[in-house]
């Protein structure tokens, strides 16, 4: 029971964190009038961390499938998607 709450909280934090990483990637790409300098070092860092988040989330999904916790998996994925889109209003 406690692990379920931990997984849901982790999914919420991952959703907000992925939003920050996506925004960081978009702003680091540069181009246009506002963003004239491309920051390749931060772009590389954001992409690497984003890929690590995706890999860890896939491992998390695999773990929940092995334990036959599909309902918890659906709740966690829904929480991640919800917090990804609500991240601007949460801050």
C-alpha positions, 0 to 999 in steps of 0.5 A: 500500500505504501509502495503504491502511494510512492509510485503514484507520487513518483509518477507525478514528480516524473510528469512535472520533471519531464515537462521542465525537460521538454521546455528546456530542450525547446528553449535550448534549441534556439533560432528565431529572433528571441533565442539567437544563441544555441546552448548545445551543452544544456541541450545535450544535458536535457536530452540525456536526462529526458532519455534517462527518465523515459528508460526509467519509466519503461523499467517501471512499467515492466516492473508493474507488469511483472507484478500484475499491477495493471490498475496501478500502472494505469493510475501512474500513467494517468498521473504522469500525463495529468501532471505533465499538462498541469505543470505550468499551473502547479509552479 
